[in-house]
Amino acid sequence: MSALLTQGFTPPLRLADFRLAAFDMDSTLISIECIDEIADAAGRKAEVAAITEAAMRGEITDFKDSLRRRLALLKGVPLTALEAVLQERLQFNPGARELCAALKAAGLKLALVSGGFTFFTRYVAAELGMDWVRSNELEVANGALTGGLVMQPWGDICDGEEKRRMLLQCAAEIGATPAQCIAVGDGANDLPMMGAAGLSVAYHAKPRVREQAMVAINEGGLERLLEVLN
């Protein structure tokens, strides 16, 4: 398969035609799946990672259920383990900073929409200059995870449908149409927002996601998206 696959349109596209870009976090902007690394601290990485992989491939269709199952396995993990993941394991994927900087320089607004956790999304959003963030809040008691999530004004779990809703909500806030949005992701829970956007981008993604995306970056960094935008 080609390193940069385009389908459903003839590149290049005009960057000026877009006003918003929405990004997944885990395995898209950053190189890890945070929940799997937290599980490593609990000695349950293999068990949790297997559920994560099945969910991202679309083999588990209920993302909320898959997340609750994984979170239950993390009950009792101390907050210090999350801090260690953030400090020692979280790395940005190649081109993440460059792509976000280029999009911002072109006047686009950026949204981070993640099925991951605010503990990590706050850091990533601040580093990349995101304008909006939507992600899940881990429930903590006595310095350790309870295995649950905190209810937020919009709900408790950011699944595929919530990602799509957030993309459309952010677009509406700036008066943009869905056609003026870019959505970037790697897993099955990114497909709803990718389907709503004018340009869908798969980054080193699962096969099902690659097949449905308009652009698939299969080698190299995120900045390769700029090859089809001018």
C-alpha positions as CSV (number, residue, x, y, z in Angstrom):
1,M,0.0,0.0,0.0
2,S,1.3,3.5,-0.9
3,A,2.7,5.5,1.9
4,L,0.2,8.3,1.3
5,L,-3.1,7.1,-0.1
6,T,-5.8,9.5,-1.3
7,Q,-9.2,8.4,-2.4
8,G,-12.5,10.1,-3.1
9,F,-10.9,13.4,-4.3
10,T,-8.1,14.8,-6.5
11,P,-5.4,16.5,-4.5
12,P,-4.2,19.1,-3.8
13,L,-7.0,20.7,-1.7
14,R,-6.9,24.3,-0.7
15,L,-6.0,24.7,3.0
16,A,-7.9,28.0,2.8
17,D,-11.1,26.0,2.3
18,F,-10.9,24.5,5.8
19,R,-11.6,26.2,9.1
20,L,-11.5,23.5,11.8
21,A,-9.4,20.4,12.4
22,A,-10.4,17.7,14.9
23,F,-7.9,15.2,16.2
24,D,-8.0,12.0,18.1
25,M,-5.2,11.7,20.7
26,D,-4.0,8.2,21.5
27,S,-2.0,6.6,18.6
28,T,-2.8,9.7,16.5
29,L,-1.2,12.8,18.1
30,I,0.8,10.7,20.6
31,S,2.5,7.4,20.1
32,I,0.9,5.5,23.0
33,E,-2.5,4.3,24.2
34,C,-2.5,5.9,27.6
35,I,-5.0,3.4,29.1
36,D,-2.7,0.5,28.1
37,E,0.3,2.2,29.8
38,I,-1.7,2.9,33.0
39,A,-2.6,-0.8,32.9
40,D,1.1,-1.7,32.7
41,A,1.5,-0.2,36.2
42,A,-1.2,-2.5,37.4
43,G,0.3,-5.5,35.8
44,R,-2.7,-5.9,33.5
45,K,-1.4,-4.4,30.3
46,A,-1.9,-7.5,28.1
47,E,-5.5,-7.9,29.3
48,V,-6.4,-4.2,28.8
49,A,-4.4,-3.8,25.5
50,A,-6.3,-6.7,24.0
51,I,-9.6,-5.0,24.6
52,T,-8.2,-1.7,23.3
53,E,-7.0,-3.3,20.1
54,A,-10.4,-5.0,19.5
55,A,-12.2,-1.8,20.1
56,M,-10.0,0.2,17.8
57,R,-10.3,-2.4,15.0
58,G,-14.1,-2.2,15.3
59,E,-14.4,-5.8,16.6
60,I,-16.0,-4.5,19.8
61,T,-18.7,-2.2,18.6
62,D,-19.7,-0.7,21.9
63,F,-16.9,1.6,22.8
64,K,-18.5,2.7,26.1
65,D,-18.7,-0.9,27.2
66,S,-15.1,-1.6,26.2
67,L,-13.9,1.4,28.1
68,R,-15.9,0.5,31.3
69,R,-14.4,-3.0,31.1
70,R,-10.9,-1.7,30.9
71,L,-11.4,0.9,33.6
72,A,-12.7,-1.7,36.0
73,L,-9.3,-3.5,35.6
74,L,-7.5,-0.3,36.7
75,K,-9.3,0.2,40.1
76,G,-6.7,1.0,42.7
77,V,-4.0,2.2,40.4
78,P,-2.3,5.2,42.1
79,L,-2.2,8.7,40.5
80,T,1.6,8.5,40.7
81,A,1.3,5.8,37.9
82,L,-0.5,8.2,35.6
83,E,2.1,10.9,36.3
84,A,4.8,8.4,35.4
85,V,3.1,7.6,32.1
86,L,2.9,11.3,31.3
87,Q,6.5,12.1,32.2
88,E,8.2,8.9,30.9
89,R,6.1,7.4,28.2
90,L,4.0,10.0,26.5
91,Q,5.6,11.2,23.2
92,F,4.2,13.1,20.3
93,N,4.0,11.3,17.0
94,P,6.3,12.6,14.3
95,G,4.9,15.7,12.6
96,A,2.2,16.4,15.2
97,R,3.6,19.7,16.3
98,E,4.4,20.7,12.8
99,L,1.0,19.9,11.4
100,C,-0.9,21.7,14.2
101,A,1.4,24.8,13.9
102,A,0.8,24.9,10.1
103,L,-2.9,24.6,10.5
104,K,-3.0,27.3,13.2
105,A,-0.9,29.6,11.0
106,A,-3.4,29.1,8.2
107,G,-6.2,30.3,10.5
108,L,-7.8,27.0,11.4
109,K,-9.2,26.2,14.9
110,L,-8.1,22.9,16.5
111,A,-10.1,20.5,18.6
112,L,-8.9,17.5,20.5
113,V,-11.6,14.9,20.8
114,S,-10.4,11.8,22.7
115,G,-11.8,8.6,24.2
116,G,-8.8,9.0,26.6
117,F,-8.4,11.0,29.7
118,T,-8.2,14.6,30.8
119,F,-5.1,13.9,32.8
120,F,-3.3,13.5,29.5
121,T,-5.4,15.6,27.1
122,R,-4.9,18.8,29.1
123,Y,-1.1,18.5,28.6
124,V,-1.4,17.6,24.9
125,A,-3.9,20.3,24.2
126,A,-1.7,22.9,25.9
127,E,1.4,21.8,24.0
128,L,-0.4,21.9,20.6
129,G,-2.5,25.0,21.1
130,M,-5.9,23.3,20.9
131,D,-9.0,25.5,21.0
132,W,-11.3,22.8,22.3
133,V,-10.9,19.6,24.3
134,R,-13.3,16.8,24.9
135,S,-12.2,13.7,26.8
136,N,-13.1,11.5,29.8
137,E,-12.4,12.4,33.5
138,L,-11.0,9.6,35.6
139,E,-12.6,9.3,39.0
140,V,-10.1,9.4,41.8
141,A,-10.5,8.7,45.5
142,N,-7.7,8.7,48.1
143,G,-5.1,9.2,45.5
144,A,-6.1,6.2,43.4
145,L,-8.4,5.3,40.5
146,T,-11.8,4.0,41.4
147,G,-12.4,2.3,38.1
148,G,-15.1,4.8,37.2
149,L,-15.5,8.2,35.4
150,V,-16.7,11.6,36.5
151,M,-20.0,12.8,34.9
152,Q,-19.4,16.0,32.9
153,P,-22.0,18.4,31.6
154,W,-22.1,16.6,28.2
155,G,-21.9,13.1,29.6
156,D,-19.3,10.7,31.0
157,I,-17.8,8.9,28.0
158,C,-16.5,10.5,24.8
159,D,-17.3,7.7,22.3
160,G,-17.5,7.9,18.5
161,E,-20.8,9.6,18.4
162,E,-19.7,12.2,21.0
163,K,-16.6,12.9,18.9
164,R,-18.8,13.5,15.9
165,R,-21.1,15.8,17.9
166,M,-18.2,17.8,19.2
167,L,-16.8,18.3,15.8
168,L,-20.1,19.6,14.6
169,Q,-20.6,21.7,17.7
170,C,-17.2,23.4,17.3
171,A,-17.8,24.0,13.6
172,A,-21.1,25.7,14.5
173,E,-19.5,27.9,17.1
174,I,-17.2,29.4,14.4
175,G,-19.9,29.4,11.7
176,A,-18.2,26.6,9.7
177,T,-19.9,23.9,7.7
178,P,-19.0,20.2,8.1
179,A,-17.4,20.4,4.7
180,Q,-14.9,22.9,6.1
181,C,-13.7,20.5,8.8
182,I,-10.8,18.0,8.8
183,A,-11.0,14.9,11.1
184,V,-7.9,12.9,11.9
185,G,-7.9,9.5,13.7
186,D,-6.7,5.9,13.7
187,G,-9.5,3.8,15.3
188,A,-13.0,2.7,14.7
189,N,-14.4,5.2,17.2
190,D,-13.0,8.0,15.0
191,L,-15.1,6.9,12.0
192,P,-18.3,8.9,13.0
193,M,-16.4,12.2,13.1
194,M,-14.4,11.3,10.0
195,G,-17.6,10.6,8.2
196,A,-19.0,14.0,9.1
197,A,-16.0,16.0,8.0
198,G,-15.2,17.4,4.6
199,L,-11.7,15.7,4.7
200,S,-11.1,12.5,6.7
201,V,-7.5,11.5,7.5
202,A,-6.3,8.1,8.8
203,Y,-2.9,8.1,10.5
204,H,-1.2,4.7,10.7
205,A,-4.7,3.5,11.2
206,K,-6.6,0.2,11.6
207,P,-7.5,-1.4,8.2
208,R,-11.2,-0.5,8.4
209,V,-10.3,3.2,9.1
210,R,-7.7,3.3,6.3
211,E,-10.3,2.0,3.8
212,Q,-12.9,4.6,4.7
213,A,-10.6,7.7,4.9
214,M,-10.1,10.1,2.1
215,V,-6.4,10.4,3.0
216,A,-4.4,7.5,4.7
217,I,-0.9,8.3,6.0
218,N,0.7,4.9,6.2
219,E,4.3,5.9,6.5
220,G,6.0,9.0,7.9
221,G,4.6,11.7,10.1
222,L,1.4,13.7,10.5
223,E,2.9,16.6,8.6
224,R,2.5,14.5,5.4
225,L,-1.1,15.7,5.4
226,L,0.3,19.0,4.1
227,E,1.3,17.3,0.9
228,V,-2.4,17.2,-0.2
229,L,-3.2,20.7,1.1
230,N,-1.9,23.9,-0.4
